Amino acid sequence: MRLILLGPPGAGKGTQAARIEQRYGIRQLSTGDMLRAAVAAGTPVGQKAKDIMARGELVPDEVVVQIISERLDQPDCAKGFILDGFPRTVAQAEALEELLKAKGIRLDAVVELEVDGSILIERIEKRARESAGGPRADDNAEALKKRLEVYHAQTAPLIAFYRDRGLLRTVDGMASMDDVTNQIVSVLEAA
Ligand SMILES: Nc1ncnc2c1ncn2[C@@H]1O[C@H](COP(=O)(O)OP(=O)(O)O)[C@@H](O)[C@H]1O
């Protein structure tokens, strides 16, 4: 099973990806988590990404494409994977298409979590208050506003991109967490 989870910040991609990982024994690949790990470790990629991420902007396409390309070659992705937070631009989606073609891999589905803009800010502020390790560098009002703008300008066009390819499946991200999981599972069983 190979899928992409698509949706705005705060839509619940991380939560659902972790559940799908458990259920199907496939790997969750979160570019946000990978970049945060690189920042924490102070690697060259992390040094490059740190300030960009804190502002809520996107790190350059070639950086994340390279990270994902290498990650997909790891043996733990052989059974499948869930891309969470990637692709985030049409250029990334095109690069992914090329990459998968070269690796001889086909996507099964792109699952869009549809959530009203009005509740996203509320959800992320709640996450910032409740996160054990303290809030993320980009979970503040200014970066959040920027992340939502970036989503609408750069990532939302991927909905049409994948609809055109017959891969898009939309689920109601406003339902309860369990209900959203069930919807995703039905979509995957049908794919
Ligand atoms: N595919 C990507 N392309 C560019 N930047 C990315 C990508 N994935 C993550 N990032 C960077 O990491 C930040 C956090 O991403 P993520 O953890 O997916 O957060 P969220 O979905 O909650 O906004 C993004 O705002 C961006 O700066």
The ligand as a Gaussian input file, in Angstrom:
#p B3LYP/6-31G(d) Opt

LIG

0 1
 N        7.458000      18.730000       1.633000
 C        7.934000      19.844000       2.205000
 N        8.423000      20.851000       1.436000
 C        8.904000      21.965000       1.988000
 N        8.927000      22.193000       3.307000
 C        8.453000      21.220000       4.121000
 C        7.939000      19.991000       3.609000
 N        7.541000      19.215000       4.648000
 C        7.775000      19.925000       5.761000
 N        8.335000      21.146000       5.449000
 C        8.712000      22.192000       6.417000
 O        8.408000      21.746000       7.730000
 C        7.375000      22.557000       8.333000
 C        6.480000      21.673000       9.206000
 O        5.867000      20.665000       8.436000
 P        4.806000      19.639000       9.077000
 O        5.399000      18.973000      10.238000
 O        4.297000      18.780000       7.964000
 O        3.700000      20.604000       9.638000
 P        2.178000      20.936000       9.485000
 O        1.516000      20.001000       8.527000
 O        1.633000      20.832000      10.868000
 O        2.225000      22.356000       8.998000
 C        6.697000      23.223000       7.131000
 O        6.038000      24.423000       7.483000
 C        7.902000      23.460000       6.202000
 O        8.688000      24.547000       6.628000

